[in-house]
Amino acid sequence: MKNIKSHSIFLALALAGILVLFIVIFLTKHQLSGDSSAKINSELFYLRYHDVTIANIIIFVILLFVSNIMFIRQRYWDTFIWTGIIFLIFTLIDWWWLSNIIFEYKTINNLSEGESNFYPIIGVLIGLLGLGISIGNYYLLKQLFREKEDKSAETKINSTKP
């Protein structure tokens, strides 16, 4: 029953974070369909666009913290994978999809000043970095606990010898 409760907490936090991210993404994309001029719409887009990145990082840190607690208490490893996947998906939505939308919007409305859209490549690298941090965190904790268990087993063996 304990693992259902702890996984439920992680699942609830993950779903709440996903919902928040979808709302912020919707509000960001909605800025481009405003009745104002294209320049004002793109400026409003950029005000919301940074909120997506910040919300994604905050949710990643919260989920990673909960994953660490769950591993320390009950050795659950799957939450690290889910934390990394959630971060990767929303980083790609943020840096790939939204940056492509604003790039095309600015190009169509002649607001582009010879810009190039290199954000998708950066988004893939950042997403993979977050996934790597999440998995690396798991392996680091696993190694620390393995060393601790080995040390305690060695102490038991040495204490039983006459």
N, CA and C of each residue as an Amber inpcrd file, in Angstrom:
protein
   486
   0.8100000  -1.1900000   0.0000000   0.0000000   0.0000000   0.0000000
   0.8620000   1.2680000   0.0000000   2.0790000   1.1550000   0.5720000
   2.9480000   2.3220000   0.6290000   3.3560000   2.7850000  -0.7610000
   3.6730000   1.8230000  -1.6410000   4.1380000   2.2270000  -2.9690000
   3.0230000   2.8520000  -3.7880000   1.7870000   2.4440000  -3.5620000
   0.6790000   3.0820000  -4.2700000   0.5440000   4.5290000  -3.8220000
   0.7050000   4.7800000  -2.5320000   0.5810000   6.1340000  -2.0130000
   1.6970000   7.0270000  -2.5500000   2.9350000   6.5600000  -2.5070000
   4.0470000   7.3870000  -2.9620000   4.0060000   7.5950000  -4.4730000
   3.6360000   6.5630000  -5.2190000   3.4980000   6.7500000  -6.6520000
   2.3230000   7.6730000  -6.9650000   1.2810000   7.6340000  -6.1510000
   0.1340000   8.5250000  -6.3490000   0.5350000   9.9770000  -6.1380000
   1.3910000  10.2150000  -5.1550000   1.8660000  11.5800000  -4.9160000
   2.6720000  12.0660000  -6.1090000   3.5730000  11.2230000  -6.5880000
   4.3660000  11.6020000  -7.7560000   3.4670000  11.8280000  -8.9700000
   2.5210000  10.9160000  -9.1910000   1.6110000  11.0320000 -10.3270000
   0.7750000  12.3020000 -10.2400000   0.2890000  12.6220000  -9.0470000
  -0.5080000  13.8400000  -8.8760000   0.3270000  15.0830000  -9.1600000
   1.5560000  15.1080000  -8.6610000   2.4360000  16.2540000  -8.9340000
   2.7750000  16.3470000 -10.4170000   3.0360000  15.2120000 -11.0450000
   3.3640000  15.2090000 -12.4730000   2.1770000  15.6830000 -13.3020000
   0.9860000  15.1910000 -13.0010000  -0.2000000  15.6080000 -13.7500000
  -0.5240000  17.0800000 -13.5280000  -0.3530000  17.5540000 -12.2970000
  -0.5700000  18.9800000 -12.0220000   0.4410000  19.8250000 -12.8030000
   1.6930000  19.3830000 -12.8270000   2.7130000  20.1050000 -13.5840000
   2.4330000  20.1070000 -15.0750000   2.0030000  18.9590000 -15.5960000
   1.6630000  18.8700000 -17.0190000   0.4970000  19.7900000 -17.3460000
  -0.5020000  19.8330000 -16.4740000  -1.6520000  20.7170000 -16.6850000
  -1.2190000  22.1760000 -16.6910000  -0.3790000  22.5560000 -15.7440000
   0.1200000  23.9380000 -15.6970000   0.8880000  24.2660000 -16.9690000
   1.7290000  23.3540000 -17.4080000   2.5080000  23.6020000 -18.6210000
   1.6170000  23.7290000 -19.8510000   0.5970000  22.8740000 -19.9640000
  -0.3170000  22.9950000 -21.1000000  -1.0720000  24.3240000 -21.0820000
  -1.4650000  24.7790000 -19.8990000  -2.1640000  26.0720000 -19.8020000
  -1.2460000  27.2060000 -20.2190000  -0.0090000  27.1910000 -19.7300000
   0.9400000  28.2540000 -20.0880000   1.2580000  28.2070000 -21.5840000
   1.3750000  27.0140000 -22.1450000   1.6360000  26.8840000 -23.5870000
   0.4510000  27.4150000 -24.3860000  -0.7660000  27.0780000 -23.9710000
  -1.9550000  27.5770000 -24.6610000  -2.0130000  29.1020000 -24.6080000
  -1.7700000  29.6730000 -23.4230000  -1.8010000  31.1320000 -23.2960000
  -0.7140000  31.7940000 -24.1390000   0.4320000  31.1520000 -24.2250000
   1.5270000  31.6860000 -25.0350000   1.1580000  31.6800000 -26.5100000
   0.6760000  30.5580000 -26.9920000   0.3060000  30.4550000 -28.4020000
  -0.8640000  31.3830000 -28.7340000  -1.7490000  31.5580000 -27.7840000
  -2.9330000  32.4020000 -27.9920000  -2.5550000  33.8730000 -28.1900000
  -1.3960000  34.2860000 -27.7210000  -0.9660000  35.6780000 -27.8680000
  -0.8100000  36.0750000 -29.3310000  -0.5280000  35.1120000 -30.1910000
  -0.3300000  35.4380000 -31.6080000  -1.6370000  35.6400000 -32.3550000
  -2.7500000  35.2740000 -31.7560000  -4.0320000  35.4470000 -32.4330000
  -4.7870000  36.6630000 -31.9220000  -4.0680000  37.5830000 -31.2830000
  -4.7000000  38.7880000 -30.7550000  -5.0840000  39.7550000 -31.8610000
  -5.8820000  40.7470000 -31.4950000  -6.3630000  41.7390000 -32.4540000
  -5.3830000  42.8830000 -32.6690000  -4.3090000  42.8970000 -31.9440000
  -3.3140000  43.9550000 -32.0580000  -2.4580000  43.7450000 -33.3040000
  -1.5220000  44.6460000 -33.4840000  -0.6210000  44.5140000 -34.6270000
   0.2900000  43.3060000 -34.4300000   0.9080000  42.8800000 -35.5120000
   1.7700000  41.6960000 -35.4610000   2.9630000  41.9210000 -34.5310000
   3.4810000  43.1440000 -34.5020000   4.6210000  43.4350000 -33.6390000
   4.2300000  43.3360000 -32.1640000   3.0830000  43.8660000 -31.8090000
   2.6160000  43.8030000 -30.4240000   2.3040000  42.3540000 -30.0470000
   1.6800000  41.6110000 -30.9680000   1.3870000  40.2030000 -30.7040000
   2.6580000  39.4080000 -30.4450000   3.7040000  39.6660000 -31.2310000
   4.9530000  38.9290000 -31.0300000   5.6220000  39.3410000 -29.7230000
   5.5140000  40.6110000 -29.3300000   6.0690000  41.0390000 -28.0470000
   5.3240000  40.3890000 -26.8820000   3.9910000  40.3040000 -26.9890000
   3.2020000  39.6320000 -25.9600000   3.5240000  38.1370000 -25.9100000
   3.7770000  37.5620000 -27.0790000   4.1750000  36.1510000 -27.1360000
   5.4520000  35.9320000 -26.3470000   6.4450000  36.7830000 -26.5500000
   7.7250000  36.6110000 -25.8610000   7.6040000  36.8000000 -24.3520000
   6.6500000  37.6210000 -23.9000000   6.4290000  37.7600000 -22.4570000
   5.9540000  36.4380000 -21.8470000   5.0650000  35.7420000 -22.5510000
   4.5570000  34.4540000 -22.0740000   5.5310000  33.3130000 -22.3600000
   6.2970000  33.4500000 -23.4190000   7.1990000  32.3820000 -23.8600000
   8.2110000  32.0220000 -22.7740000   8.7070000  33.0070000 -22.0660000
   9.6760000  32.7540000 -21.0030000   9.0190000  32.0500000 -19.8130000
   7.7180000  32.2570000 -19.6410000   6.9980000  31.5710000 -18.5610000
   6.9770000  30.0580000 -18.7760000   6.9160000  29.6300000 -20.0240000
   6.9160000  28.1950000 -20.3250000   8.2440000  27.5820000 -19.8910000
   9.3250000  28.2270000 -20.2170000  10.6460000  27.7160000 -19.8590000
  10.8230000  27.6740000 -18.3420000  10.4240000  28.7410000 -17.6750000
  10.5690000  28.8010000 -16.2220000   9.6930000  27.7530000 -15.5440000
   8.4490000  27.6200000 -15.9840000   7.5440000  26.6210000 -15.4010000
   8.0800000  25.2100000 -15.6300000   8.6210000  24.9490000 -16.7900000
   9.1720000  23.6300000 -17.0910000  10.3490000  23.3040000 -16.1610000
  11.2140000  24.2600000 -15.9310000  12.3700000  24.0340000 -15.0560000
  11.9150000  23.8320000 -13.6140000  10.9590000  24.6330000 -13.1570000
  10.4660000  24.4910000 -11.7820000   9.8210000  23.1270000 -11.5780000
   9.0050000  22.7020000 -12.5230000   8.3530000  21.3940000 -12.4160000
   9.3830000  20.2740000 -12.4690000  10.4070000  20.4240000 -13.2980000
  11.4790000  19.4330000 -13.3710000  12.1830000  19.3030000 -12.0240000
  12.4990000  20.4190000 -11.4030000  13.2000000  20.3960000 -10.1170000
  12.3170000  19.7590000  -9.0400000  11.0380000  20.1030000  -9.0160000
  10.1150000  19.5250000  -8.0250000  10.0060000  18.0150000  -8.2210000
   9.7990000  17.5780000  -9.4590000   9.6690000  16.1390000  -9.7140000
  10.9690000  15.3930000  -9.4280000  12.0910000  16.0150000  -9.7190000
  13.3750000  15.3840000  -9.4260000  13.5860000  15.2650000  -7.9150000
  13.1760000  16.2750000  -7.1750000  13.2650000  16.2360000  -5.7190000
  12.4060000  15.1060000  -5.1570000  11.1740000  15.0020000  -5.6500000
  10.2810000  13.9310000  -5.1940000  10.8380000  12.5670000  -5.5980000
  11.4090000  12.4640000  -6.7740000  12.0230000  11.2080000  -7.2120000
  13.1640000  10.8040000  -6.2880000  13.9640000  11.7700000  -5.8850000
  15.0590000  11.4840000  -4.9530000  14.5260000  10.9750000  -3.6170000
  13.5030000  11.6190000  -3.1040000  12.9140000  11.1890000  -1.8380000
  12.3450000   9.7830000  -1.9750000  11.6550000   9.5080000  -3.0850000
  11.0710000   8.1860000  -3.2740000  12.1530000   7.1180000  -3.3970000
  13.2700000   7.4520000  -4.0200000  14.3550000   6.4710000  -4.1310000
  15.0190000   6.2440000  -2.7770000  15.2340000   7.2970000  -2.0390000
  15.8930000   7.1730000  -0.7350000  15.0270000   6.3500000   0.2220000
  13.7380000   6.5670000   0.1810000  12.8590000   5.8710000   1.1260000
  12.5040000   4.4600000   0.6670000  12.2230000   4.2620000  -0.6350000
  11.6840000   2.9750000  -1.0630000  12.3290000   2.4090000  -2.3240000
  13.3870000   3.0290000  -2.8020000  14.1630000   2.5470000  -3.9550000
  13.3620000   2.5000000  -5.2580000  12.5040000   3.4880000  -5.4850000
  11.7970000   3.5660000  -6.7630000  12.6700000   4.2810000  -7.7700000
  12.8800000   3.6640000  -8.8970000  13.7540000   4.2260000  -9.9260000
  12.9680000   4.7920000 -11.1040000  11.7510000   4.3320000 -11.3270000
  11.0020000   4.7230000 -12.5210000  10.6130000   6.1970000 -12.5300000
  10.5220000   6.8140000 -11.3760000  10.1420000   8.2250000 -11.3320000
  11.2120000   9.1200000 -11.9490000  12.4570000   8.6900000 -11.8830000
  13.5300000   9.4530000 -12.5260000  13.3350000   9.4700000 -14.0440000
  12.9570000   8.3250000 -14.5950000  12.7310000   8.2290000 -16.0380000
  11.5630000   9.1290000 -16.4380000  10.4720000   9.0630000 -15.6810000
   9.3030000   9.8820000 -16.0100000   9.5960000  11.3720000 -15.8670000
  10.3730000  11.7290000 -14.8730000  10.7580000  13.1340000 -14.7070000
  11.5410000  13.6140000 -15.9190000  12.5000000  12.8280000 -16.3600000
  13.2920000  13.1920000 -17.5350000  12.4680000  13.2470000 -18.8060000
  11.5440000  12.3110000 -18.9690000  10.7020000  12.2910000 -20.1790000
   9.7650000  13.4940000 -20.2140000   9.1700000  13.8260000 -19.0750000
   8.2840000  14.9960000 -19.0160000   9.0620000  16.2550000 -19.3620000
  10.2550000  16.3910000 -18.7900000  11.0810000  17.5610000 -19.0950000
  11.4560000  17.6060000 -20.5690000  11.8400000  16.4680000 -21.1190000
  12.2250000  16.4010000 -22.5290000  11.0680000  16.7920000 -23.4430000
   9.8990000  16.2670000 -23.1830000   8.7380000  16.5520000 -24.0360000
   8.3930000  18.0370000 -24.0020000   8.3280000  18.6190000 -22.8190000
   7.9410000  20.0210000 -22.7410000   9.0570000  20.9670000 -23.1600000
  10.2850000  20.5310000 -23.0820000  11.3760000  21.3320000 -23.6360000
  11.2790000  21.3500000 -25.1580000  10.9460000  20.2180000 -25.7480000
  10.7760000  20.1700000 -27.2070000   9.5830000  21.0030000 -27.6440000
   8.5000000  20.9400000 -26.8820000   7.3370000  21.7820000 -27.2150000
   7.7290000  23.2470000 -27.1190000   8.4500000  23.5940000 -26.0810000
   8.8520000  24.9810000 -25.8590000   9.8420000  25.4530000 -26.9150000
  10.9470000  24.7570000 -27.0450000  12.0320000  25.2400000 -27.8930000
  11.8660000  24.8700000 -29.3580000  11.1570000  23.8170000 -29.6550000
  11.0080000  23.4060000 -31.0430000   9.7120000  23.9760000 -31.6260000
   8.5930000  23.5800000 -31.0490000   7.3000000  23.9240000 -31.6260000
   6.9840000  25.4120000 -31.4700000   7.0700000  25.9480000 -30.2570000
   6.7310000  27.3630000 -30.0560000   7.7170000  28.2930000 -30.7590000
   8.9980000  27.9380000 -30.7470000   9.9570000  28.8030000 -31.4410000
   9.7380000  28.7780000 -32.9460000   9.3070000  27.6360000 -33.4690000
   9.0020000  27.5490000 -34.8940000   7.7500000  28.3660000 -35.2310000
   6.7650000  28.3500000 -34.3470000   5.5410000  29.1260000 -34.5650000
   5.8480000  30.6160000 -34.6260000   6.6310000  31.1210000 -33.6700000
   6.9420000  32.5550000 -33.6650000   7.8540000  32.9180000 -34.8350000
   8.7410000  32.0240000 -35.2170000   9.6130000  32.2910000 -36.3590000
   8.7880000  32.4200000 -37.6400000   7.8550000  31.5010000 -37.8490000
   6.9920000  31.5790000 -39.0360000   6.0780000  32.7960000 -38.9820000
   5.5660000  33.1140000 -37.8020000   4.6940000  34.2820000 -37.6340000
   5.4470000  35.5660000 -37.9890000   6.6730000  35.6690000 -37.4980000
   7.4710000  36.8580000 -37.7950000   7.8520000  36.9130000 -39.2750000
   8.1080000  35.7760000 -39.8800000   8.4410000  35.7430000 -41.3070000
   7.2390000  36.1420000 -42.1540000   6.0760000  35.6250000 -41.8320000
   4.8550000  35.9450000 -42.5850000   4.5070000  37.4180000 -42.4580000
   4.7100000  37.9940000 -41.2950000   4.3470000  39.3930000 -41.0490000
   5.5150000  40.3570000 -41.2640000   6.5600000  39.9240000 -41.9280000
   7.7270000  40.7410000 -42.2620000   8.3680000  41.3940000 -41.0400000
   8.4060000  40.6700000 -39.9490000   9.0670000  41.1580000 -38.7360000
  10.4470000  40.5430000 -38.5700000  10.7490000  39.5710000 -39.3870000
  12.0390000  38.9060000 -39.3150000  13.0990000  39.7940000 -39.9360000
  14.1820000  39.9410000 -39.2090000  15.2670000  40.7980000 -39.6930000
  16.4870000  39.9480000 -40.0140000  16.3030000  38.9900000 -40.9120000
  17.3950000  38.1020000 -41.2810000  17.7280000  37.0910000 -40.2020000
  16.7790000  36.8210000 -39.3380000  17.0060000  35.8740000 -38.2500000
  16.9780000  34.4460000 -38.7740000  17.6390000  33.5880000 -38.0490000
  17.5450000  32.1640000 -38.3290000  17.0290000  31.4770000 -37.0710000
  16.3930000  30.3480000 -37.2640000  15.7740000  29.6500000 -36.1470000
  16.6530000  28.4720000 -35.7390000  17.5470000  28.7090000 -34.8010000
  18.4130000  27.6580000 -34.3020000  17.9200000  27.1130000 -32.9600000
  16.7980000  27.6170000 -32.4820000  16.2680000  27.1850000 -31.1870000
  15.8810000  25.7060000 -31.1350000  15.3720000  25.0960000 -32.2010000
  15.0690000  23.6650000 -32.1060000  16.2750000  22.8050000 -31.7500000
  17.4230000  23.1370000 -32.2880000  18.6310000  22.3680000 -31.9790000
  19.0070000  22.5560000 -30.5100000  18.9080000  23.7830000 -30.0350000
  19.1950000  24.0550000 -28.6270000  18.1900000  23.3210000 -27.7390000
  16.9290000  23.2970000 -28.1550000  15.8890000  22.6140000 -27.3920000
  16.1550000  21.1300000 -27.2510000  16.5960000  20.5000000 -28.3220000
  16.9230000  19.0740000 -28.2610000  18.0790000  18.8510000 -27.2830000
  19.0910000  19.6950000 -27.3440000  20.2390000  19.5470000 -26.4460000
  19.8480000  19.7730000 -24.9860000  19.0250000  20.7800000 -24.7320000
  18.5840000  21.0490000 -23.3580000  17.7060000  19.9070000 -22.8460000
  16.8030000  19.4180000 -23.6860000  15.9410000  18.3060000 -23.2900000
  16.7370000  17.0520000 -22.9670000  17.7260000  16.7450000 -23.8080000
  18.5670000  15.5810000 -23.5440000  19.4440000  15.7800000 -22.3080000
  19.8600000  17.0220000 -22.0720000  20.6220000  17.3230000 -20.8640000
  19.7650000  17.0710000 -19.6160000  18.5030000  17.5230000 -19.6410000
  17.6140000  17.2780000 -18.5100000  17.3590000  15.8010000 -18.2890000
  17.1540000  15.0600000 -19.3760000  16.9750000  13.6130000 -19.2670000
  18.2330000  12.9640000 -18.7080000  19.3890000  13.4170000 -19.1720000
  20.6560000  12.9000000 -18.6700000  20.8710000  13.2210000 -17.1970000
  20.4780000  14.4140000 -16.7750000  20.5970000  14.7850000 -15.3630000
  19.7160000  13.8830000 -14.5120000  18.5120000  13.6370000 -14.9830000
  17.5880000  12.7970000 -14.2380000  18.1100000  11.3660000 -14.1020000
  18.5640000  10.7890000 -15.1940000  19.0860000   9.4200000 -15.1630000
  20.4180000   9.3690000 -14.4030000  21.2630000  10.3780000 -14.5930000
  22.5190000  10.4460000 -13.8600000  22.3060000  10.5630000 -12.3620000
  21.2850000  11.3150000 -11.9770000  20.9320000  11.4330000 -10.5660000
  20.5640000  10.0730000  -9.9990000  19.7960000   9.3060000 -10.7490000
  19.4220000   7.9590000 -10.3110000  20.6610000   7.0860000 -10.1210000
  21.5420000   7.0640000 -11.1220000  22.7320000   6.2160000 -11.0270000
  23.6540000   6.6580000  -9.8950000  23.7410000   7.9410000  -9.6410000
  24.5560000   8.4350000  -8.5370000  23.9830000   7.9580000  -7.1980000
  22.6830000   8.1130000  -7.0110000  22.0590000   7.6330000  -5.7770000
  22.1980000   6.1190000  -5.6240000  22.0170000   5.4130000  -6.7290000
  22.1380000   3.9570000  -6.6980000  23.5400000   3.5490000  -6.2640000
  24.5460000   4.2150000  -6.8000000  25.9310000   3.9110000  -6.4510000
  26.2150000   4.2520000  -4.9930000  25.7060000   5.3830000  -4.5180000
  25.9200000   5.7620000  -3.1240000  25.3010000   4.7480000  -2.1690000
  24.0980000   4.2950000  -2.4880000  23.4470000   3.3250000  -1.6170000
  24.0990000   1.9580000  -1.7160000  24.6140000   1.6030000  -2.8730000
  25.3220000   0.3270000  -3.0200000  26.5930000   0.3440000  -2.1700000
  27.3300000   1.4470000  -2.2070000  28.5440000   1.5610000  -1.4010000
  28.2180000   1.5250000   0.0900000  27.1270000   2.1730000   0.4740000
  26.7180000   2.1840000   1.8720000  26.3410000   0.7720000   2.3370000
  25.6190000   0.0400000   1.4890000  25.2350000  -1.3280000   1.8330000
  26.4530000  -2.2420000   1.8900000  27.3870000  -2.0660000   0.9530000
  28.6070000  -2.8680000   0.9650000  29.4230000  -2.6030000   2.2330000
  29.4870000  -1.3440000   2.6200000  30.2460000  -0.9750000   3.8130000
  29.5980000  -1.5530000   5.0670000  28.2750000  -1.5120000   5.1470000
  27.5960000  -2.0630000   6.3280000  27.7080000  -3.5910000   6.3540000
  27.6810000  -4.2340000   5.1940000  27.8570000  -5.6950000   5.1460000
  29.2730000  -6.0690000   5.5680000  30.2550000  -5.2910000   5.1440000
  31.6450000  -5.5440000   5.5280000  31.8380000  -5.3530000   7.0290000
  31.1780000  -4.3700000   7.5910000  31.2560000  -4.1250000   9.0270000
  30.6430000  -5.2870000   9.8000000  29.5340000  -5.8310000   9.3090000
  28.8930000  -6.9830000   9.9590000  29.8170000  -8.2030000   9.9300000
  30.4560000  -8.4310000   8.8000000  31.3560000  -9.5800000   8.6640000
  32.5370000  -9.4220000   9.6160000  33.1050000  -8.2250000   9.6710000
  34.2530000  -7.9910000  10.5360000  33.8760000  -8.0690000  12.0180000
  32.6650000  -7.6860000  12.3600000  32.2580000  -7.7110000  13.7670000
  31.9330000  -9.1330000  14.2370000  31.6190000 -10.0350000  13.3270000
  31.3210000 -11.4130000  13.7210000  32.5730000 -12.2740000  13.8350000
  33.6890000 -11.8180000  13.2750000  34.9500000 -12.5640000  13.3750000
  35.4980000 -12.4150000  14.7910000  36.0360000 -13.5140000  15.3410000
  36.5820000 -13.4290000  16.7250000  37.9010000 -12.7290000  16.7850000
